[in-house]
Amino acid sequence: MSKVNLKDKFGLFSEHWTPKIVGELNGQYVKLAKVQGDFLWHSHEEEDEMFLVVKGALTIHFRDRKIDIEEGEFFIVPKGVEHRPEASEETHVLLVEPKTTAHTGTLKTALTVEHLEWI
């Protein structure tokens, strides 16, 4: 058992939209991601997706509205709901998701990371 320092962990990588695993609990991964710009429209058929903004701001677009998430806030996208994350500046996000969750949902694109890295 050891504690995790989020600032230190975010300092270990620079790529955007490529989640890194920093912990595991009850069949869930705790992931960190740096995001900037637009991501793709996607959904997760079997899993909810939680976005906690550690630094910066994130907008989650839905087909009929958008949700702005500020530093220190989180939002849970229910399973099956199509969404598109966007960050106008580099934003640091903590995600808690089932181990089976693919970050591009049911889509397979050049952005899909098949094997997430532990840091």
Buried (B, 14 or more C-beta within 10 A) or exposed (E): EEEEEBEEBBEEBEEBBBBBBBBEEEEBBBBBBBBBEBBBBBBBEEBBBBBBBBBBBBBBBEEEEEBEBEEEEBBEBEBEBEBBBBBEEBBBBBBBBBEEBBBBBEEEEEBEBEEBEEB
